[in-house]
Amino acid sequence: MHKHQSTLNAVRRRWQLTALRPYLWLATGLSLLAGLGIFVFGWPQWLLLAWLGIIVVAILLDRSWRSSPESLCRQLDGQYPQLQDSSQLLSQQKTNLSPLQQLQRTRIETELQQLLESGDRSSFGPKKLCSTLTNAFGACLGLLLFVLSNSHFTGDKTETTQQNTAIPVAEKLAITHAATHIQPPAYTGLAADSQSLQVDVPEQSAVEWQLELNQPVQGLEMLAEAERFAFSPLGDLPSKKWQLQRTIAKADFYQLSVQLAESQMLLPEIHNIRVQKDNAPEFTFEAPSLRVDTIQGSAQSIPVKVIINDDYQVSSVDLLVTLASGTGENLRFREERIALTSLQSTALSTNTSEDKKAARYDFTLPIHQFSMEAGDELYWYLEARDNHEPSANVAKSQHFILRWPQEEIFGLSDSEGMAIKILPEYFRSQRQLIIDTEALLAEREQLHPQEFRKRSEGLAYEQNLLRMRYGRFLGEEDSEAEHSGAESEKHDDKEESEHGHGHDHTEQGEHQAHGEENATPFAQRDSHFQQAERIAASAGHRHDSSEHATLFDPQTKELLRNALNAMWSSWRDLSVIEPQASLPHQHRALRFIKEVQQASRIYLQRVGFEAPPIDESRRLSGEREDVTPETVDSAFEQKQRAQVLALMAQVDSGAELDTDLLVQINELAAEQSIDLGLELSKQLRLYQQRLQQPNCIDCTNSLNQLLYQLLSAPESAPSLPLLTEADGHFSRWLHQQGEKSL
């Protein structure tokens, strides 16, 4: 059994080898061709991988070499008649065969073994040129034609070969050792450091480059953005070791240029120099929280807590105070500078982190030193200096204002003839009240209950002032005084009535008695002032009554009355320390006020003006000798845009760039951004060095991306209308409408 199977397996292996042999020949030939093209003609290396991938895919798609035992037996019976169409017996179990079949199997096995030994089965196998093999060869040939037609790879290799021929030392010259020693400024307190050719240093650091080449050269230079720096040799010329010292003040980039015996070579690498700028100090105030605050006396203390951060160290902090006193033309100012270290109540502490140092100052504002009085204002801010050398960075904090309001101004009331206190008129708008109420609700969790009550009552007071302010438009100027006077008269009449009559009167009799007694004083008053009131009523308007005030029309008065009612509801809720409940009333009052403002506007019809006819004979007759036209910004921007587009066109065409145009573009980029100008200069240098390669896509795209950032947004221009024929859709529609009307 095993012998029969081994014979059939040997035939099957020879069948598979015969089917795969053309693919092996194709893969071997293409590999040799690809290797020759890569090393000689500069073909891309991916071509070999692509060819091998195509062959592998073709082998997997070809099913002829993966025939089953039954199919193999049919192929044997069809090609060799001596097998008598009985090769299928070799793949069956011997125990399942009859004696006659076993005899036939033995005979067929003997014939097949003779075929294997004689070599007559060399022609036995699948078709050598199947469709899958042909397709694979066609795909490889098409890929080869595509590579040959693409000049990018051949140009690159040819150019590289020419460069290597022109400068044979280019591949050999290299930097074997490079070290950059950095000494930061002394005021930073940083230790010395060593880096590679890519440098990242603090501002004003002293940097020393030490380079060693693999062969001696005559000279070495550093080509920065705008300057050239020569290295000093360490030994006799030609030398391998070179050094250079520079003080770095701004960001830059550089490239190394080597002076050879007969020529000068530029190393292709470009190295960056990044600078860590020393920024000015920054302020963070923890107290006070309000920029504008009021005080009630010079003895009041204002605590100040501030944290000042700097890159390295805060040198000094001063308090600058300005006192404004007096009123009107007698306004006087007094300025004073106080060092925080001189304040006795100053508590200083320094917290140092990894990259910054923070100084904390806790002190009390010395208000008593300025002898403030009622009506004065105190303006103060902090000024910090760091230890930057040679000149310190100075930063000023935000300004704070302290106000001591005027306590009282005595004046004479026309109605009562007595001295009263008149406070300065100050009130918030309804929108500001809403903002302050929302801020109070947001800070409710952080405030003490007593402070929360105080601020809510203050908002209620401001709401009442605003309501009285708007109430004047409805005749409420003296409503409170009149109301108090009427109440006092009513009270006096009531007492007089109680003393003049007994308590045994009925309720109706009491009312009659009160009416009779109260009629006497009013009748006497009418006898004295009736004539004057009639004259005033006939000549003016009764603004002291909200029902008869004629400042607004009835609809506007109704809106204003609704606003006053909403303000009163808001005042009520704020007075009982319910600011959340007052917000809807405040929003409703604001809406009514805005409607009143819109309703009170007066729109006047515009009256037309007919100008006299212009004398056409005077046109273009003026003198324009000394007239200089002004520069239009849009025209200037269009000029810059044209310059950038012209440079982009030169880059796309691969031509040599215009020197004057490069200078203008560099100035334009530096005006927009220092980093943009630096990056543009670097890309321009790379492009000029790779100009020998006309198909350098990477350098062209990078330069175009930077140039595109310099383009200003184009101005929108009106588009021309589409011209249509006279017999268009609209014309036909007009004719149709005319025919319908007829």
KAMO-V434587 format. One record per residue. N is the residue number from 0. PSI is psi in whole degrees, 0 to 359 (999 if undefined). OMEGA is omega in degrees with one decimal (none if undefined). Layout:
# KAMO-V434587
N,PSI,OMEGA
N,PSI,OMEGA
This chain:
# KAMO-V434587
0,312,-179.9
1,327,179.0
2,318,178.4
3,316,-179.4
4,321,-179.8
5,323,178.0
6,316,179.5
7,323,178.3
8,324,177.5
9,320,176.6
10,321,-179.2
11,320,178.8
12,321,178.4
13,325,175.5
14,314,-179.4
15,320,179.2
16,321,178.3
17,325,-179.4
18,326,-176.8
19,349,-176.6
20,320,177.6
21,324,178.3
22,322,178.2
23,319,177.5
24,317,-179.5
25,318,-180.0
26,320,180.0
27,316,-179.9
28,318,179.5
29,325,178.5
30,316,177.8
31,320,179.7
32,319,179.7
33,319,178.1
34,319,177.9
35,319,-179.5
36,325,-179.0
37,315,-174.5
38,342,-177.1
39,312,-173.7
40,359,176.3
41,30,176.7
42,155,178.3
43,148,-177.2
44,337,-179.2
45,348,180.0
46,318,179.1
47,316,179.1
48,323,179.1
49,318,178.2
50,313,179.4
51,322,177.4
52,320,178.2
53,319,-179.5
54,318,179.1
55,317,178.5
56,320,178.8
57,320,178.1
58,319,-179.9
59,328,179.6
60,338,-179.7
61,122,-177.2
62,1,-175.9
63,327,-177.7
64,355,179.3
65,47,-177.9
66,149,179.2
67,165,177.9
68,322,179.1
69,315,178.6
70,324,178.4
71,320,178.7
72,323,177.5
73,322,176.9
74,322,178.8
75,317,-179.5
76,325,-178.9
77,334,-176.2
78,333,-177.0
79,108,-179.7
80,334,-177.6
81,347,176.6
82,351,172.2
83,35,177.6
84,35,-176.9
85,16,-179.6
86,343,177.6
87,338,-179.9
88,337,-178.8
89,338,-178.7
90,3,-178.9
91,161,178.5
92,141,-177.4
93,329,-178.7
94,339,-179.5
95,0,-177.3
96,153,176.1
97,168,179.3
98,322,178.9
99,320,178.4
100,325,178.2
101,323,177.9
102,317,178.0
103,325,179.4
104,319,179.8
105,320,178.9
106,317,-177.9
107,323,179.3
108,321,179.3
109,318,178.6
110,318,-178.4
111,324,178.5
112,323,177.0
113,323,177.4
114,321,179.5
115,321,-177.3
116,327,-178.0
117,341,-179.8
118,9,178.1
119,348,-177.0
120,14,-179.9
121,331,178.6
122,355,-179.4
123,123,-179.6
124,174,179.8
125,174,177.9
126,135,-176.0
127,330,-179.8
128,81,177.1
129,171,-177.3
130,325,-179.3
131,318,178.5
132,320,179.1
133,318,178.9
134,320,178.7
135,317,178.6
136,321,177.7
137,321,178.7
138,319,178.7
139,321,178.7
140,319,177.8
141,321,177.9
142,323,177.6
143,319,178.3
144,324,178.1
145,318,180.0
146,320,-179.5
147,328,179.7
148,344,-179.6
149,116,-177.3
150,353,-176.3
151,314,-175.2
152,318,180.0
153,322,178.8
154,317,179.9
155,314,-175.8
156,321,179.3
157,318,-179.4
158,319,178.9
159,321,179.0
160,320,178.4
161,319,179.2
162,319,179.3
163,327,178.4
164,322,-178.3
165,318,-178.2
166,89,-177.7
167,343,-177.0
168,350,-172.9
169,320,-178.9
170,336,-175.2
171,325,-176.3
172,130,-179.4
173,163,178.2
174,116,-179.4
175,330,-179.2
176,134,179.2
177,130,178.6
178,139,178.9
179,115,-179.4
180,126,-174.0
181,128,175.9
182,101,-180.0
183,162,176.8
184,152,-175.7
185,327,-175.5
186,341,-179.9
187,333,-177.8
188,12,-179.4
189,149,179.7
190,162,178.0
191,153,-174.6
192,161,177.1
193,135,-179.4
194,182,178.2
195,202,-179.5
196,336,172.4
197,119,-169.2
198,135,173.5
199,105,-169.4
200,159,170.7
201,162,-179.5
202,142,179.3
203,32,177.5
204,148,175.6
205,121,-175.2
206,135,178.6
207,122,177.0
208,134,174.3
209,114,-175.8
210,148,175.8
211,125,-179.1
212,165,-179.4
213,354,176.0
214,152,-178.4
215,144,178.8
216,166,-177.6
217,334,-177.9
218,159,179.8
219,130,-178.5
220,153,173.9
221,118,179.1
222,101,177.4
223,191,-177.8
224,315,-175.8
225,0,-176.6
226,166,175.4
227,134,179.9
228,131,-178.0
229,134,174.7
230,153,176.5
231,132,-179.5
232,146,174.2
233,79,-177.1
234,191,-179.3
235,155,177.0
236,146,-10.3
237,151,-172.9
238,154,175.6
239,332,-174.4
240,135,-177.9
241,154,177.7
242,157,-179.3
243,140,177.7
244,133,178.9
245,153,171.3
246,119,-173.1
247,120,179.0
248,338,-179.3
249,166,179.8
250,146,-175.1
251,176,170.2
252,161,-177.6
253,162,178.2
254,146,-176.2
255,134,178.3
256,126,-175.9
257,131,177.0
258,111,178.6
259,184,-177.2
260,322,-175.8
261,342,-175.9
262,178,179.2
263,133,-176.7
264,140,-179.7
265,120,177.5
266,139,-171.1
267,336,-174.7
268,140,174.4
269,128,-176.1
270,145,-176.8
271,150,173.5
272,107,179.1
273,143,-175.4
274,130,174.8
275,104,-175.1
276,141,177.0
277,107,-176.4
278,163,178.1
279,159,179.1
280,157,179.0
281,144,-176.0
282,141,172.1
283,109,-176.5
284,127,170.9
285,332,176.5
286,142,0.2
287,160,-179.0
288,339,-178.9
289,137,177.4
290,334,176.9
291,121,-176.5
292,160,179.3
293,148,176.7
294,161,-178.4
295,4,179.9
296,158,-178.8
297,343,179.7
298,351,-179.5
299,140,-177.7
300,138,178.1
301,104,179.3
302,143,179.5
303,129,176.5
304,120,-175.5
305,145,175.2
306,126,-178.1
307,120,-179.3
308,143,176.5
309,161,179.9
310,325,-176.3
311,298,-176.7
312,142,174.8
313,122,-176.5
314,308,-177.3
315,153,178.5
316,129,179.6
317,150,175.1
318,119,179.8
319,122,-174.1
320,138,174.7
321,124,179.6
322,125,176.0
323,118,-178.7
324,157,-179.2
325,175,-179.8
326,157,174.3
327,226,-179.5
328,348,-179.4
329,29,-179.1
330,129,-177.2
331,149,-179.9
332,144,179.0
333,124,-177.7
334,148,-179.1
335,142,176.8
336,127,-177.3
337,126,174.7
338,134,-176.7
339,333,179.4
340,341,-179.6
341,348,178.7
342,131,-177.3
343,332,-176.3
344,11,-177.3
345,128,175.6
346,119,-175.9
347,138,174.6
348,142,-177.1
349,127,177.4
350,119,-175.6
351,128,175.8
352,191,-175.5
353,318,-174.1
354,355,-179.5
355,160,174.3
356,134,-177.2
357,133,176.2
358,129,-178.7
359,133,179.9
360,123,174.7
361,114,-178.9
362,171,178.5
363,132,-178.5
364,123,-175.9
365,75,-179.0
366,327,-175.6
367,340,-179.0
368,346,-173.9
369,358,176.4
370,56,-179.8
371,149,176.4
372,170,179.1
373,133,-178.0
374,354,-180.0
375,160,176.1
376,140,-178.0
377,123,178.6
378,132,-178.8
379,154,175.1
380,169,-179.1
381,148,177.3
382,120,-176.1
383,146,176.6
384,139,174.3
385,185,-176.0
386,27,179.0
387,140,179.6
388,144,7.7
389,341,179.0
390,137,-176.4
391,150,172.2
392,127,-176.6
393,134,178.1
394,140,178.3
395,141,179.5
396,179,174.7
397,157,-177.4
398,143,177.4
399,150,-177.2
400,130,173.2
401,126,-178.4
402,134,171.9
403,99,-174.5
404,154,178.3
405,125,-175.3
406,309,-176.3
407,143,174.7
408,118,-175.5
409,132,177.1
410,176,-176.2
411,126,178.7
412,133,-179.4
413,336,-174.5
414,322,-173.9
415,342,178.4
416,34,179.8
417,158,-178.6
418,131,178.7
419,163,177.8
420,127,179.0
421,112,179.3
422,156,176.6
423,137,-177.1
424,115,-179.1
425,128,179.0
426,153,177.4
427,156,172.0
428,166,-178.5
429,324,177.8
430,321,178.5
431,324,176.5
432,321,178.2
433,317,179.6
434,317,-179.7
435,324,178.6
436,317,177.8
437,322,176.5
438,322,177.9
439,319,178.8
440,325,179.3
441,330,-178.6
442,14,-174.3
443,322,-177.5
444,331,-177.9
445,346,-175.3
446,149,172.6
447,146,-179.3
448,323,-179.8
449,320,177.6
450,322,177.6
451,319,178.2
452,319,-178.4
453,316,-179.6
454,325,176.8
455,319,177.1
456,325,176.4
457,320,176.0
458,324,176.9
459,320,178.4
460,317,178.8
461,324,177.5
462,322,178.3
463,320,177.3
464,319,179.8
465,323,178.2
466,317,177.9
467,327,179.4
468,312,179.1
469,337,179.1
470,340,178.4
471,333,179.5
472,347,176.5
473,22,175.2
474,34,-179.2
475,28,-178.3
476,310,-175.6
477,26,-175.4
478,323,-178.3
479,319,179.3
480,318,179.4
481,321,-179.7
482,319,179.0
483,323,178.3
484,319,178.8
485,322,179.2
486,319,-179.3
487,319,178.4
488,320,178.8
489,322,179.6
490,319,179.0
491,318,179.1
492,324,-179.7
493,319,178.6
494,318,179.9
495,322,179.4
496,323,-178.8
497,323,-179.9
498,333,-176.6
499,346,-176.0
500,156,179.0
501,171,-178.2
502,2,-178.4
503,7,178.0
504,153,174.5
505,171,-178.7
506,325,179.4
507,322,178.1
508,323,178.5
509,318,180.0
510,322,178.2
511,318,179.4
512,317,177.8
513,320,-180.0
514,321,-179.8
515,317,-178.3
516,324,-179.2
517,340,-179.9
518,333,-175.4
519,306,-178.9
520,322,179.1
521,324,177.8
522,320,177.4
523,320,179.6
524,320,179.8
525,327,-179.8
526,331,-179.1
527,322,-170.9
528,5,-176.4
529,320,-178.0
530,319,180.0
531,320,-179.6
532,323,178.5
533,320,179.4
534,316,179.6
535,322,-179.3
536,325,-178.9
537,332,-176.4
538,345,-175.9
539,198,-178.4
540,151,-178.6
541,86,179.7
542,352,-178.8
543,2,178.6
544,130,-178.6
545,337,-179.6
546,334,-176.0
547,3,179.2
548,131,-174.4
549,22,178.7
550,326,178.8
551,165,174.6
552,165,-175.9
553,321,-179.2
554,319,178.9
555,322,177.8
556,325,178.5
557,320,176.3
558,318,-179.8
559,324,178.2
560,322,176.4
561,322,177.5
562,319,179.0
563,322,177.9
564,320,177.9
565,323,176.4
566,322,179.2
567,319,177.8
568,321,177.2
569,318,178.2
570,322,-179.7
571,314,-178.7
572,324,177.8
573,328,179.7
574,329,179.1
575,19,175.8
576,52,174.6
577,69,-177.4
578,331,179.3
579,320,179.9
580,339,-178.0
581,343,-176.4
582,315,177.7
583,320,178.4
584,324,179.0
585,318,177.5
586,322,178.4
587,321,177.8
588,319,178.8
589,321,178.9
590,318,178.4
591,322,179.7
592,318,178.1
593,324,177.5
594,324,177.1
595,319,179.1
596,320,177.8
597,323,-178.0
598,333,-176.3
599,358,178.8
600,146,-179.1
601,123,179.6
602,123,180.0
603,139,177.7
604,134,-178.5
605,130,-179.0
606,128,-178.6
607,150,179.4
608,124,-179.6
609,108,-178.2
610,154,177.6
611,155,-179.6
612,146,-178.3
613,137,177.4
614,108,-176.0
615,340,-179.5
616,344,-178.5
617,357,-178.8
618,140,177.5
619,31,179.9
620,5,-179.2
621,165,179.3
622,131,-176.8
623,26,-177.4
624,313,-176.1
625,13,-178.3
626,123,178.4
627,118,-178.7
628,142,179.5
629,151,178.5
630,126,-180.0
631,129,-177.3
632,322,-178.0
633,322,178.0
634,322,177.8
635,319,178.4
636,324,177.4
637,326,177.1
638,315,177.1
639,319,179.0
640,319,178.7
641,323,178.3
642,316,179.8
643,318,179.2
644,324,177.7
645,319,178.4
646,321,177.5
647,324,177.1
648,321,177.1
649,321,179.4
650,317,-179.5
651,324,-179.7
652,347,-179.3
653,13,-179.3
654,169,177.7
655,136,-173.4
656,145,178.8
657,129,-177.0
658,314,179.9
659,321,179.0
660,325,177.6
661,320,179.3
662,316,-180.0
663,320,179.9
664,322,177.4
665,320,177.1
666,320,178.4
667,318,179.3
668,322,179.0
669,327,177.5
670,324,-178.9
671,314,-177.9
672,137,178.8
673,318,179.7
674,321,178.7
675,318,177.9
676,322,179.1
677,315,-179.9
678,323,178.2
679,319,177.8
680,321,179.7
681,317,-179.9
682,326,176.3
683,320,178.0
684,318,177.9
685,320,-179.6
686,319,-179.6
687,328,178.1
688,328,-179.7
689,16,179.9
690,339,177.8
691,343,-179.9
692,99,-174.5
693,340,-178.0
694,33,177.9
695,94,-173.6
696,322,-176.1
697,310,-178.1
698,326,178.5
699,316,-179.7
700,319,-179.9
701,318,179.5
702,321,178.5
703,325,177.7
704,319,178.0
705,320,178.8
706,328,179.7
707,330,178.2
708,340,179.2
709,347,-178.2
710,131,174.8
711,159,-179.4
712,131,-179.4
713,145,178.7
714,141,179.1
715,133,-179.8
716,145,179.4
717,139,179.7
718,148,179.7
719,144,178.9
720,152,177.9
721,125,-179.9
722,125,179.7
723,167,179.1
724,159,-179.5
725,325,179.9
726,60,-179.2
727,189,-178.8
728,318,-177.5
729,320,178.7
730,317,178.3
731,323,178.8
732,321,177.7
733,318,178.6
734,321,178.7
735,320,178.2
736,323,177.7
737,320,178.5
738,324,178.4
739,321,-179.3
740,329,177.8
741,999,none
